[in-house]
Structure formats: structure tokens, C-alpha cells
Amino acid sequence: MSPLGDSESNVLRVDCSKAEVKDVGSLTTTTSSPLVYVIDDDASLLRALRRLLAAGGFRVCTFSSAEDFLESATMTPACLVLDVHLGGLSGLDLQEHLLASGRKIPVVFITAHDDATTRERAQRAGAVDYLRKPFNDELLIAGIQRALDTD
């Protein structure tokens, strides 16, 4: 049994350094499935979102910090699901850094600490969606779909 439980055995396995499918278990997903990177410092939320998005047909790579993403991610994802408040570099700072370096990646922001100033900053930076935790799974999937449509 994996540390994440039996349901984890059906989660799409992706080599995040290459973003290639390694093992799809019982899922029928191809490498042409959209690649979504999720960055959040909550390990349990990362596991849950990895399962949710993989079940929805996405290839998923997760990172626990913006710094891990910047150091490890070699492929450009179709979409980022990005926590606003991370330890170290914030999600908003990461998005601004990506834009300044010419990497325009559609972003769905998620946050547990919502305020008008943060919402406005995310919108100015071009966020496709902005969801408050806890959010509905369908709202997240819809936000990701909108992000993919803007690509």
C-alpha cells in the first residue's frame, strides 16, 4: 500500500523533470493530456489535487514551494494552480517573476487568506481564476479549463 492509500495506485505517474507519463495504471490518459503544475505548501492538499486532476485527465506535477518549481520544472505547463501565500517566494511574486522572464503561463490562484488587495493584485497579474479555500472541485476544474482555453 502506498503512503497515500490504495487510491493513489490509480493516479497518473508523471516524471516532472520531463513531464512524461511513466505509468497510468487503470487510467487511459496520454502524454497529449494537458500538463498542470500545482504549487502549494500544504502536502495533503497537493496529494488531493494530484488525484483530482489526474482523475480528470490531466498530467499533474506538484511542488511544495515556488523555489522548488523554479529549480525543478523543465517543461512549460499548460496551466499553473498556484497558492497565493507560500513560504518564501509567494505565488503572486512567482507569477510576476514568470511574466518578467517572458513565460506567460495561465494561472488559477488558490488561497485560504483572501483579501481585496490580493485579489486585485492577482487580477492585474492576469489570473484566469481566483478561488478561496476550501473550493469546490468543479470550480477548480472549470478554472483550469478556462486557463487552457486562453492558451
Stockholm file with secondary structure:
# STOCKHOLM 1.0

chainA/1-151         MSPLGDSESNVLRVDCSKAEVKDVGSLTTTTSSPLVYVIDDDASLLRALRRLLAAGGFRVCTFSSAEDFLESATMTPACLVLDVHLGGLSGLDLQEHLLASGRKIPVVFITAHDDATTRERAQRAGAVDYLRKPFNDELLIAGIQRALDTD
#=GR chainA/1-151 SS CCTTCGGGGGSCEEETTTTEEEECTTCCCCTTSCEEEEECSCHHHHHHHHHHHHHTTCEEEEESSHHHHHHHCCSCCSEEEEESSCSSSCHHHHHHHHHHTTCCCCEEEEESSCCHHHHHHHHHTTCSEEEESSCCHHHHHHHHHHHHHHC
#=GC SS_cons         CCTTCGGGGGSCEEETTTTEEEECTTCCCCTTSCEEEEECSCHHHHHHHHHHHHHTTCEEEEESSHHHHHHHCCSCCSEEEEESSCSSSCHHHHHHHHHHTTCCCCEEEEESSCCHHHHHHHHHTTCSEEEESSCCHHHHHHHHHHHHHHC
//
